Amino acid sequence: MRPTFFVLFFVLFLFSAVADSGLTYSAAVQRAKAEGKAVYLLITAPGCRWCRKFEHETLCDPAVQARLRELAVSVEAERGSGTYPARLAAPAVPMHFFLRPDGEILVKMPGYWNPEDFLSILGDVRRKMHRQGSGSEHRSNNEQEKK
């Protein structure tokens, strides 16, 4: 039992380095709105070895942590938990979603990503955020273009 507790504690500690522990999806959205950031939703499953590999190797990388904190408010959810919108389906885990606070999906991708590749993905998310502005500005610009 002691080794199981240690492993569970270690995994929770690793992800808490990036995600705010106890932060719900709704709270992450509100904080992202207030801070002008994206929402990063990581959907995992308890027995998923690729999820643990991503948490141990990628989310623990200092460069990934810094870039992710700068870009997004992070939240983790267990697949099928009902703690995130049902429209954000996770047919595979880990599943990564980067969303605007208004719910628009910027990037959706499954699987394990090493730190170098994940940093590249974070660069893509940053460009999409800056190119399109914030969610409300993006909608306003689209509405003006339609007129």
Summary of the structure (lengths in Angstrom):
residues: 147
radius of gyration: 15.8
end to end distance: 64.5
largest distance: 64.5
contacts: 415
relative contact order: 0.16
helix: 52%
strand: 17%
